[in-house]
Amino acid sequence: MFLRTFLGLAATAATGLAASLQQVNSFGANPTNIQMFIYVPDKVAANPAIIVALHPCGGSGQQWFSGTRLPSYADSNGFIIVYPSTPHMSNCWDVQNPDSLTHGQGGDAGGIISMVNYTLEKYSGDRDRVYVMGFSSGGMMTNVMAGSYPDVFEAGAAYSGVAFGCFQGAPSATPMSPNQTCAQGMQKTPQEWGNLVRNAYPGYTGRRPRMQITHGLADGLVRPTCGEEALKQWSNVLGVEYTRDVAGVPSSGWTQKLYGGDGVKVQGFMGQGVGHAPSVNEEQLLTWFGILGGGENGGGENGGGNNGGGNNGGGGGGTVALWGQCGGNGYSGPTGCAQGTCKVLNEWYSQCTP
């Protein structure tokens, strides 16, 4: 939920692209007046897959466009990326909003679904290959979209998020909120978590999205327990049991958690010493989605994962980019700001601000 930007990647991730990010001003029902940006490669595949990529708190669709190398993979594979952007609530998604937590009721989730439908219709997209991913607040919203709209998404990948409904009833879901009960590791039984998802769309009996959960074990903002609780939730919803851990996958310090035998429906990646922002391994993500080789089993055992590098919030060296985290209880990363000053927002979170 908290912005720990990928500005180190932003300088290079989106360079050399054939196409450019475009804003769409009219895309259908938009209950909360969020914004739509879209990346359509010059060569779009027939009936292309669509990925919805959700930014963190303090971020934007434009920022998240530069935060990963997904656009370059879109150029070579012909899929389309939708980048929703919220200007509200410190640029955090409304994961606490009952409307977003209920199928067909609106909220930010309703606007995002309108973006998906617009893209499917305009570009003859494949309705069986719509995916959602996001980091922090975007990871939380990934779980919300998968829970409220299981009929839309084939798979999701949440980085540093929380379980569906974790912020239910809270006045907001920002790092400035004095109530950080959810982000500090709220716990429920698998059945209780699963019921929150099932109650979001009463009577739904169709297929539900496969889910991949990634979390750093040194995350002091959205505690590692949050990732574990999300795995409990989705394993219950999808009817699979924890099978085993696989150490060292995809690299030293990481542990892959498999459910249902081979992890085809649910799997997790937990990184030792990794803070709030594990880097996105685009090839692994696209394999999990089935866009790259391996089909829907691309994320099974030894199917890869995050590489443990990138902007992970660990270690005390270096400086923090503007809007990044620079302090707070449990935080062990850099405290100096490359731009601006480090401002205390609450006991858990300090941020580099202008």
PARO-458019 format. One record per residue (C-alpha): x, z, y; residue number from 1; chain; residue in one letter. Coordinates in nm, 4 decimals, m for minus. Each point is the difference from the previous one (the first is absolute). Layout:
BEGIN
<site <X Z Y> NUM 'A' 'A'>
...
//
This chain:
BEGIN
<site <0.0000 0.0000 0.0000> 1 'A' 'M'>
<site <0.2882 0.0583 0.2373> 2 'A' 'F'>
<site <0.2042 m0.2729 0.1640> 3 'A' 'L'>
<site <0.3491 m0.0265 m0.1360> 4 'A' 'R'>
<site <0.0472 m0.3614 0.1040> 5 'A' 'T'>
<site <0.1918 m0.2714 m0.1720> 6 'A' 'F'>
<site <0.1506 m0.1204 0.3275> 7 'A' 'L'>
<site <0.3360 m0.0404 m0.1678> 8 'A' 'G'>
<site <m0.1594 m0.2718 m0.2084> 9 'A' 'L'>
<site <m0.2108 m0.1273 0.2870> 10 'A' 'A'>
<site <0.2959 m0.1710 0.1637> 11 'A' 'A'>
<site <0.0575 m0.2177 m0.3059> 12 'A' 'T'>
<site <m0.3010 0.0077 m0.2322> 13 'A' 'A'>
<site <m0.2113 m0.2545 0.1874> 14 'A' 'A'>
<site <0.2752 m0.2376 0.1117> 15 'A' 'T'>
<site <0.0257 m0.3481 m0.1405> 16 'A' 'G'>
<site <m0.3693 m0.0247 m0.0863> 17 'A' 'L'>
<site <m0.1682 m0.3375 0.0036> 18 'A' 'A'>
<site <m0.3315 0.1235 0.1420> 19 'A' 'A'>
<site <m0.0855 0.2806 0.2429> 20 'A' 'S'>
<site <m0.2320 0.2981 0.0163> 21 'A' 'L'>
<site <m0.3338 m0.0842 0.1616> 22 'A' 'Q'>
<site <m0.2790 0.2174 0.1371> 23 'A' 'Q'>
<site <m0.3598 m0.0691 m0.1004> 24 'A' 'V'>
<site <m0.2500 0.1212 0.2581> 25 'A' 'N'>
<site <m0.3248 m0.0734 m0.1810> 26 'A' 'S'>
<site <m0.0174 0.0752 m0.3712> 27 'A' 'F'>
<site <m0.3377 0.1621 m0.0583> 28 'A' 'G'>
<site <m0.1371 0.3536 0.0121> 29 'A' 'A'>
<site <0.2502 0.2371 0.1597> 30 'A' 'N'>
<site <m0.1575 0.3459 0.0359> 31 'A' 'P'>
<site <0.3051 0.1740 0.1491> 32 'A' 'T'>
<site <0.1453 m0.2900 0.2000> 33 'A' 'N'>
<site <0.3256 m0.0288 m0.1906> 34 'A' 'I'>
<site <0.2191 m0.3094 0.0259> 35 'A' 'Q'>
<site <0.0835 m0.2739 m0.2468> 36 'A' 'M'>
<site <0.3332 m0.1771 m0.0332> 37 'A' 'F'>
<site <0.0737 m0.2514 m0.2721> 38 'A' 'I'>
<site <0.3022 m0.1772 m0.1413> 39 'A' 'Y'>
<site <m0.0824 m0.3375 m0.1522> 40 'A' 'V'>
<site <0.3055 m0.1856 m0.1323> 41 'A' 'P'>
<site <0.0380 m0.3686 0.0791> 42 'A' 'D'>
<site <m0.0536 m0.0794 m0.3675> 43 'A' 'K'>
<site <m0.2953 0.1978 m0.1326> 44 'A' 'V'>
<site <m0.0621 m0.0012 m0.3733> 45 'A' 'A'>
<site <m0.3305 m0.1293 m0.1313> 46 'A' 'A'>
<site <m0.2389 0.2965 m0.0137> 47 'A' 'N'>
<site <0.2679 0.2343 0.1330> 48 'A' 'P'>
<site <0.0415 0.3672 m0.0735> 49 'A' 'A'>
<site <m0.0561 0.2319 0.2957> 50 'A' 'I'>
<site <0.1890 0.3191 0.0791> 51 'A' 'I'>
<site <m0.1318 0.2532 0.2509> 52 'A' 'V'>
<site <0.2986 0.1863 0.1487> 53 'A' 'A'>
<site <m0.0784 0.3261 0.1812> 54 'A' 'L'>
<site <0.2295 0.1512 0.2616> 55 'A' 'H'>
<site <0.0926 0.3696 0.0447> 56 'A' 'P'>
<site <m0.1079 0.2341 0.2800> 57 'A' 'C'>
<site <0.1436 m0.1040 0.3339> 58 'A' 'G'>
<site <0.0502 m0.3512 m0.1310> 59 'A' 'G'>
<site <m0.1872 m0.3265 0.0265> 60 'A' 'S'>
<site <m0.0668 m0.3141 m0.1938> 61 'A' 'G'>
<site <0.2787 m0.1741 0.1929> 62 'A' 'Q'>
<site <0.2461 0.2788 m0.0805> 63 'A' 'Q'>
<site <m0.0869 0.0010 m0.3691> 64 'A' 'W'>
<site <0.0384 m0.3786 m0.0096> 65 'A' 'F'>
<site <0.3674 0.0611 0.0810> 66 'A' 'S'>
<site <0.0235 0.3078 m0.2218> 67 'A' 'G'>
<site <0.0330 m0.1787 m0.3344> 68 'A' 'T'>
<site <0.1172 m0.3367 m0.1305> 69 'A' 'R'>
<site <m0.3447 m0.0903 m0.1326> 70 'A' 'L'>
<site <m0.0430 m0.2898 0.2473> 71 'A' 'P'>
<site <0.3067 m0.1780 m0.1389> 72 'A' 'S'>
<site <m0.1442 0.0362 m0.3503> 73 'A' 'Y'>
<site <m0.3281 m0.1406 0.1304> 74 'A' 'A'>
<site <0.1933 m0.3056 0.1190> 75 'A' 'D'>
<site <0.1382 m0.0627 m0.3471> 76 'A' 'S'>
<site <m0.3083 0.0991 m0.2019> 77 'A' 'N'>
<site <m0.2885 m0.1152 0.2177> 78 'A' 'G'>
<site <m0.1982 0.3244 0.0306> 79 'A' 'F'>
<site <m0.1568 0.1299 0.3215> 80 'A' 'I'>
<site <0.0600 0.3396 0.1597> 81 'A' 'I'>
<site <m0.2599 0.1764 0.2146> 82 'A' 'V'>
<site <0.1335 0.2633 0.2392> 83 'A' 'Y'>
<site <m0.2807 0.2217 0.1320> 84 'A' 'P'>
<site <0.0915 0.2053 0.3066> 85 'A' 'S'>
<site <m0.1712 0.3078 0.1405> 86 'A' 'T'>
<site <0.0424 0.1037 0.3647> 87 'A' 'P'>
<site <m0.1862 0.3265 m0.0558> 88 'A' 'H'>
<site <0.0981 0.3558 m0.0920> 89 'A' 'M'>
<site <0.3721 m0.0454 0.0726> 90 'A' 'S'>
<site <m0.0139 m0.3253 m0.1976> 91 'A' 'N'>
<site <m0.0953 0.1886 m0.3169> 92 'A' 'C'>
<site <m0.2649 m0.1236 m0.2419> 93 'A' 'W'>
<site <m0.3299 0.1908 m0.0220> 94 'A' 'D'>
<site <0.0547 0.1293 m0.3538> 95 'A' 'V'>
<site <m0.2098 0.3069 0.0865> 96 'A' 'Q'>
<site <m0.3022 m0.2027 0.1162> 97 'A' 'N'>
<site <m0.3051 0.0243 m0.2314> 98 'A' 'P'>
<site <m0.0802 m0.3628 0.0851> 99 'A' 'D'>
<site <0.3342 m0.1260 m0.1291> 100 'A' 'S'>
<site <m0.0327 0.2275 m0.3021> 101 'A' 'L'>
<site <m0.3339 m0.1577 m0.0972> 102 'A' 'T'>
<site <m0.0558 m0.3534 m0.1243> 103 'A' 'H'>
<site <m0.1771 m0.2196 0.2527> 104 'A' 'G'>
<site <m0.0234 0.2600 0.2756> 105 'A' 'Q'>
<site <0.2537 m0.1333 0.2489> 106 'A' 'G'>
<site <0.2892 0.1866 0.1558> 107 'A' 'G'>
<site <0.3442 m0.1576 0.0096> 108 'A' 'D'>
<site <m0.0550 m0.0922 m0.3643> 109 'A' 'A'>
<site <m0.3002 m0.2129 0.0926> 110 'A' 'G'>
<site <0.2030 m0.1987 0.2510> 111 'A' 'G'>
<site <0.2778 m0.0540 m0.2533> 112 'A' 'I'>
<site <m0.2505 m0.1350 m0.2527> 113 'A' 'I'>
<site <m0.1260 m0.2430 0.2646> 114 'A' 'S'>
<site <0.3588 m0.1215 0.0416> 115 'A' 'M'>
<site <0.0290 m0.0533 m0.3742> 116 'A' 'V'>
<site <m0.3271 m0.1928 m0.0155> 117 'A' 'N'>
<site <0.1001 m0.2125 0.2999> 118 'A' 'Y'>
<site <0.3305 m0.0891 m0.1656> 119 'A' 'T'>
<site <m0.1580 m0.0737 m0.3368> 120 'A' 'L'>
<site <m0.2491 m0.2370 0.1577> 121 'A' 'E'>
<site <0.2279 m0.1748 0.2499> 122 'A' 'K'>
<site <0.2862 m0.0606 m0.2431> 123 'A' 'Y'>
<site <m0.1932 m0.0227 m0.3305> 124 'A' 'S'>
<site <0.1758 0.3116 m0.1230> 125 'A' 'G'>
<site <m0.0155 0.1283 m0.3562> 126 'A' 'D'>
<site <m0.2447 0.2922 m0.0106> 127 'A' 'R'>
<site <0.1649 0.1223 m0.3200> 128 'A' 'D'>
<site <0.3371 0.0311 0.1727> 129 'A' 'R'>
<site <m0.0532 0.2200 0.3029> 130 'A' 'V'>
<site <0.2458 0.2884 0.0338> 131 'A' 'Y'>
<site <0.0669 0.2867 0.2376> 132 'A' 'V'>
<site <0.3179 0.1886 0.0858> 133 'A' 'M'>
<site <0.1101 0.2382 0.2721> 134 'A' 'G'>
<site <0.2372 0.2723 0.1088> 135 'A' 'F'>
<site <m0.0817 0.3553 0.1199> 136 'A' 'S'>
<site <m0.3371 m0.0233 0.1786> 137 'A' 'S'>
<site <m0.0106 m0.3527 m0.1405> 138 'A' 'G'>
<site <0.0669 0.1413 m0.3465> 139 'A' 'G'>
<site <m0.2878 0.2424 0.0477> 140 'A' 'M'>
<site <m0.2226 m0.2863 0.1110> 141 'A' 'M'>
<site <0.1120 m0.2003 m0.3029> 142 'A' 'T'>
<site <m0.1534 0.2693 m0.2196> 143 'A' 'N'>
<site <m0.3129 0.0008 0.2174> 144 'A' 'V'>
<site <m0.0447 m0.3765 m0.0305> 145 'A' 'M'>
<site <0.0515 0.0108 m0.3768> 146 'A' 'A'>
<site <m0.2489 0.2851 m0.0309> 147 'A' 'G'>
<site <m0.2742 m0.1244 0.2317> 148 'A' 'S'>
<site <0.0289 m0.3692 m0.0898> 149 'A' 'Y'>
<site <0.1020 m0.0289 m0.3660> 150 'A' 'P'>
<site <m0.1906 m0.3272 m0.0179> 151 'A' 'D'>
<site <0.2355 m0.1604 0.2528> 152 'A' 'V'>
<site <0.3524 0.0975 m0.1066> 153 'A' 'F'>
<site <0.1775 m0.0799 m0.3246> 154 'A' 'E'>
<site <0.2893 0.2416 0.0585> 155 'A' 'A'>
<site <0.1470 0.2319 0.2599> 156 'A' 'G'>
<site <0.3372 0.1521 0.0815> 157 'A' 'A'>
<site <0.0168 0.3148 0.2128> 158 'A' 'A'>
<site <0.3267 0.1256 0.1486> 159 'A' 'Y'>
<site <0.0148 0.3608 0.1256> 160 'A' 'S'>
<site <m0.3774 0.0341 0.0077> 161 'A' 'G'>
<site <m0.2603 0.2521 m0.1148> 162 'A' 'V'>
<site <m0.2873 m0.0162 m0.2468> 163 'A' 'A'>
<site <m0.3330 m0.1542 0.0947> 164 'A' 'F'>
<site <m0.2120 0.2591 0.1824> 165 'A' 'G'>
<site <0.2854 0.2429 0.0621> 166 'A' 'C'>
<site <m0.0759 0.0034 0.3752> 167 'A' 'F'>
<site <m0.3764 0.0023 m0.0551> 168 'A' 'Q'>
<site <m0.1630 0.2323 0.2529> 169 'A' 'G'>
<site <0.3062 0.0241 0.2247> 170 'A' 'A'>
<site <m0.0464 m0.0804 0.3713> 171 'A' 'P'>
<site <0.2888 m0.2484 m0.0115> 172 'A' 'S'>
<site <0.2850 m0.1201 m0.2183> 173 'A' 'A'>
<site <0.2945 m0.0121 0.2387> 174 'A' 'T'>
<site <0.3366 0.1791 0.0095> 175 'A' 'P'>
<site <m0.1167 0.1667 0.3221> 176 'A' 'M'>
<site <m0.2878 0.1784 m0.1732> 177 'A' 'S'>
<site <0.0617 0.3750 m0.0369> 178 'A' 'P'>
<site <m0.1644 m0.0118 m0.3446> 179 'A' 'N'>
<site <0.2464 m0.1539 m0.2443> 180 'A' 'Q'>
<site <m0.1576 0.1469 m0.3155> 181 'A' 'T'>
<site <m0.0350 m0.3383 m0.1656> 182 'A' 'C'>
<site <0.3444 m0.1337 0.0872> 183 'A' 'A'>
<site <0.1624 0.3243 m0.1097> 184 'A' 'Q'>
<site <m0.1226 m0.0460 m0.3553> 185 'A' 'G'>
<site <m0.3711 0.0694 m0.0568> 186 'A' 'M'>
<site <m0.0690 0.0326 m0.3726> 187 'A' 'Q'>
<site <m0.3099 m0.0684 m0.2094> 188 'A' 'K'>
<site <m0.0680 m0.0641 m0.3659> 189 'A' 'T'>
<site <0.0146 m0.3624 m0.1179> 190 'A' 'P'>
<site <m0.3775 0.0075 m0.0478> 191 'A' 'Q'>
<site <m0.0583 0.1275 0.3538> 192 'A' 'E'>
<site <0.2226 m0.2686 0.1469> 193 'A' 'W'>
<site <m0.1612 m0.2632 m0.2195> 194 'A' 'G'>
<site <m0.3483 0.1033 0.1070> 195 'A' 'N'>
<site <0.0909 m0.0637 0.3641> 196 'A' 'L'>
<site <0.0788 m0.3610 m0.0870> 197 'A' 'V'>
<site <m0.3047 m0.0489 m0.2224> 198 'A' 'R'>
<site <m0.2300 0.1486 0.2651> 199 'A' 'N'>
<site <0.1288 m0.2496 0.2557> 200 'A' 'A'>
<site <m0.1905 m0.2767 m0.1773> 201 'A' 'Y'>
<site <m0.2787 0.1579 m0.2074> 202 'A' 'P'>
<site <m0.1118 m0.2052 m0.2965> 203 'A' 'G'>
<site <0.2990 m0.2326 0.0020> 204 'A' 'Y'>
<site <0.1050 m0.0869 m0.3560> 205 'A' 'T'>
<site <0.2308 m0.2963 0.0538> 206 'A' 'G'>
<site <0.3733 m0.0332 m0.0172> 207 'A' 'R'>
<site <0.2113 0.2280 0.2190> 208 'A' 'R'>
<site <0.3375 m0.0780 0.1562> 209 'A' 'P'>
<site <0.3234 0.0748 m0.1806> 210 'A' 'R'>
<site <0.1986 0.2496 0.2060> 211 'A' 'M'>
<site <0.3668 0.0637 0.0635> 212 'A' 'Q'>
<site <0.1082 0.3136 0.1884> 213 'A' 'I'>
<site <0.3467 0.0427 0.1542> 214 'A' 'T'>
<site <0.1235 0.3218 0.1595> 215 'A' 'H'>
<site <0.3280 0.1571 0.1049> 216 'A' 'G'>
<site <0.0663 0.3434 m0.1463> 217 'A' 'L'>
<site <0.1659 0.1079 0.3269> 218 'A' 'A'>
<site <m0.3008 m0.0953 0.2122> 219 'A' 'D'>
<site <m0.0706 0.2927 0.2317> 220 'A' 'G'>
<site <m0.2825 m0.1694 0.1881> 221 'A' 'L'>
<site <m0.2284 m0.1176 m0.2758> 222 'A' 'V'>
<site <0.1149 0.2273 m0.2779> 223 'A' 'R'>
<site <0.0923 m0.1414 m0.3426> 224 'A' 'P'>
<site <m0.2966 0.1895 m0.1437> 225 'A' 'T'>
<site <m0.2190 m0.2518 0.1833> 226 'A' 'C'>
<site <0.1400 m0.2820 m0.2112> 227 'A' 'G'>
<site <m0.0469 0.2029 m0.3161> 228 'A' 'E'>
<site <m0.3614 0.0740 0.0947> 229 'A' 'E'>
<site <m0.0650 m0.3701 0.0616> 230 'A' 'A'>
<site <0.1308 m0.0762 m0.3487> 231 'A' 'L'>
<site <m0.2329 0.2655 m0.1421> 232 'A' 'K'>
<site <m0.2879 m0.1627 0.1842> 233 'A' 'Q'>
<site <0.0571 m0.3578 m0.1069> 234 'A' 'W'>
<site <0.0825 0.0881 m0.3593> 235 'A' 'S'>
<site <m0.3370 0.1750 m0.0160> 236 'A' 'N'>
<site <m0.1858 m0.2862 0.1674> 237 'A' 'V'>
<site <0.1610 m0.2615 m0.2236> 238 'A' 'L'>
<site <m0.0264 0.2064 m0.3168> 239 'A' 'G'>
<site <0.3675 0.0184 m0.0932> 240 'A' 'V'>
<site <0.2171 0.2986 m0.0870> 241 'A' 'E'>
<site <0.3539 0.0772 0.1064> 242 'A' 'Y'>
<site <0.2385 m0.1398 m0.2610> 243 'A' 'T'>
<site <0.3588 0.0675 0.1001> 244 'A' 'R'>
<site <0.2703 m0.0109 0.2653> 245 'A' 'D'>
<site <0.2726 m0.2622 m0.0023> 246 'A' 'V'>
<site <0.3100 0.1274 0.1805> 247 'A' 'A'>
<site <0.2158 m0.2323 0.2049> 248 'A' 'G'>
<site <m0.2657 m0.2657 0.0546> 249 'A' 'V'>
<site <0.0477 m0.2027 0.2036> 250 'A' 'P'>
<site <0.3282 0.1664 0.0984> 251 'A' 'S'>
<site <0.1846 0.3291 m0.0066> 252 'A' 'S'>
<site <m0.2016 0.2825 0.1532> 253 'A' 'G'>
<site <m0.3364 m0.1610 m0.0692> 254 'A' 'W'>
<site <m0.2474 0.0886 m0.2727> 255 'A' 'T'>
<site <m0.2749 m0.2314 m0.1163> 256 'A' 'Q'>
<site <m0.3174 0.1754 m0.1151> 257 'A' 'K'>
<site <m0.2044 m0.1955 m0.2517> 258 'A' 'L'>
<site <m0.3686 0.0459 m0.0808> 259 'A' 'Y'>
<site <m0.1996 m0.1531 m0.2811> 260 'A' 'G'>
<site <0.3081 m0.0882 m0.2013> 261 'A' 'G'>
<site <0.1694 m0.2730 0.1995> 262 'A' 'D'>
<site <m0.1180 0.0707 0.3528> 263 'A' 'G'>
<site <m0.2001 m0.3190 0.0379> 264 'A' 'V'>
<site <m0.2935 0.1750 0.1708> 265 'A' 'K'>
<site <0.1721 0.2965 0.1647> 266 'A' 'V'>
<site <0.3627 0.0773 0.0670> 267 'A' 'Q'>
<site <0.2095 0.1961 0.2452> 268 'A' 'G'>
<site <0.3512 0.0021 0.1393> 269 'A' 'F'>
<site <0.1533 0.3266 0.1220> 270 'A' 'M'>
<site <0.3326 m0.0070 0.1845> 271 'A' 'G'>
<site <0.2407 0.2938 m0.0086> 272 'A' 'Q'>
<site <0.1408 0.0656 0.3473> 273 'A' 'G'>
<site <m0.2260 m0.2627 0.1554> 274 'A' 'V'>
<site <m0.1923 0.1018 0.3108> 275 'A' 'G'>
<site <m0.3160 m0.1262 0.1608> 276 'A' 'H'>
<site <0.0818 m0.3710 0.0071> 277 'A' 'A'>
<site <0.1177 m0.1490 m0.3295> 278 'A' 'P'>
<site <0.0966 m0.3611 0.0484> 279 'A' 'S'>
<site <m0.2337 m0.2678 m0.1308> 280 'A' 'V'>
<site <0.1370 m0.2043 m0.2888> 281 'A' 'N'>
<site <m0.1904 m0.3208 0.0618> 282 'A' 'E'>
<site <0.0799 m0.1651 m0.3318> 283 'A' 'E'>
<site <m0.1194 0.3025 m0.1943> 284 'A' 'Q'>
<site <m0.3137 0.0240 0.2144> 285 'A' 'L'>
<site <m0.0857 m0.3663 m0.0490> 286 'A' 'L'>
<site <0.0656 0.0305 m0.3719> 287 'A' 'T'>
<site <m0.2394 0.2958 m0.0143> 288 'A' 'W'>
<site <m0.2579 m0.2126 0.1778> 289 'A' 'F'>
<site <0.0595 m0.2838 m0.2462> 290 'A' 'G'>
<site <0.1086 m0.2429 0.2732> 291 'A' 'I'>
<site <0.3500 m0.0201 m0.1411> 292 'A' 'L'>
<site <0.0670 m0.0341 m0.3748> 293 'A' 'G'>
<site <m0.1373 0.2442 m0.2527> 294 'A' 'G'>
<site <m0.3670 m0.0317 0.0888> 295 'A' 'G'>
<site <m0.1972 0.3221 0.0159> 296 'A' 'E'>
<site <0.2507 0.1722 m0.2250> 297 'A' 'N'>
<site <0.2754 m0.0531 0.2534> 298 'A' 'G'>
<site <0.0079 0.3657 0.0912> 299 'A' 'G'>
<site <0.0348 0.1402 m0.3512> 300 'A' 'G'>
<site <0.2959 0.1912 m0.1370> 301 'A' 'E'>
<site <0.3284 m0.0985 0.1630> 302 'A' 'N'>
<site <m0.1962 m0.2374 0.2204> 303 'A' 'G'>
<site <0.1951 0.1108 0.3040> 304 'A' 'G'>
<site <m0.0965 0.2091 0.2950> 305 'A' 'G'>
<site <0.1379 0.1119 0.3301> 306 'A' 'N'>
<site <0.3713 m0.0093 0.0325> 307 'A' 'N'>
<site <0.0457 0.3371 0.1585> 308 'A' 'G'>
<site <0.1731 m0.1444 0.3006> 309 'A' 'G'>
<site <m0.1223 m0.0860 0.3443> 310 'A' 'G'>
<site <m0.1502 0.2343 0.2546> 311 'A' 'N'>
<site <m0.0627 0.2951 m0.2247> 312 'A' 'N'>
<site <0.0297 0.2904 0.2367> 313 'A' 'G'>
<site <0.2751 0.1659 m0.2002> 314 'A' 'G'>
<site <0.3371 0.1063 0.1292> 315 'A' 'G'>
<site <0.0926 0.1202 0.3428> 316 'A' 'G'>
<site <0.2083 m0.2918 0.1308> 317 'A' 'G'>
<site <m0.0969 m0.2693 0.2471> 318 'A' 'G'>
<site <m0.2796 m0.0128 0.2522> 319 'A' 'T'>
<site <m0.3734 m0.0581 m0.0162> 320 'A' 'V'>
<site <m0.1735 m0.3068 0.1436> 321 'A' 'A'>
<site <m0.2707 0.0312 0.2640> 322 'A' 'L'>
<site <m0.3204 0.1502 m0.1486> 323 'A' 'W'>
<site <0.1872 0.1199 m0.3094> 324 'A' 'G'>
<site <0.0024 0.3562 m0.1317> 325 'A' 'Q'>
<site <0.2784 0.2223 0.1336> 326 'A' 'C'>
<site <m0.0969 0.3503 m0.1141> 327 'A' 'G'>
<site <m0.2500 0.2341 m0.1622> 328 'A' 'G'>
<site <m0.0229 0.2513 m0.2825> 329 'A' 'N'>
<site <0.1596 m0.1445 m0.3118> 330 'A' 'G'>
<site <0.1559 m0.2936 0.1839> 331 'A' 'Y'>
<site <0.3685 m0.0622 m0.0751> 332 'A' 'S'>
<site <0.0651 m0.3307 0.1755> 333 'A' 'G'>
<site <0.1640 m0.0874 0.3320> 334 'A' 'P'>
<site <m0.1152 0.1932 0.3064> 335 'A' 'T'>
<site <0.1450 m0.2210 0.2719> 336 'A' 'G'>
<site <m0.2039 m0.2811 0.1530> 337 'A' 'C'>
<site <0.1435 m0.3467 0.0581> 338 'A' 'A'>
<site <m0.2602 m0.0315 0.2755> 339 'A' 'Q'>
<site <m0.2088 0.2641 0.1748> 340 'A' 'G'>
<site <m0.0020 0.3698 m0.0820> 341 'A' 'T'>
<site <m0.1033 0.2051 m0.3015> 342 'A' 'C'>
<site <m0.3381 0.1573 0.0759> 343 'A' 'K'>
<site <m0.1555 0.2753 m0.2138> 344 'A' 'V'>
<site <m0.3571 m0.0985 m0.0906> 345 'A' 'L'>
<site <m0.0634 0.2805 m0.2468> 346 'A' 'N'>
<site <0.2022 0.2199 m0.2345> 347 'A' 'E'>
<site <0.0176 m0.2787 m0.2574> 348 'A' 'W'>
<site <0.0778 m0.2965 0.2182> 349 'A' 'Y'>
<site <0.2177 m0.0924 0.2970> 350 'A' 'S'>
<site <0.0182 m0.3589 0.1214> 351 'A' 'Q'>
<site <0.2321 m0.2097 0.2186> 352 'A' 'C'>
<site <m0.2130 m0.0924 0.3010> 353 'A' 'T'>
<site <0.0794 m0.1888 0.3250> 354 'A' 'P'>
//
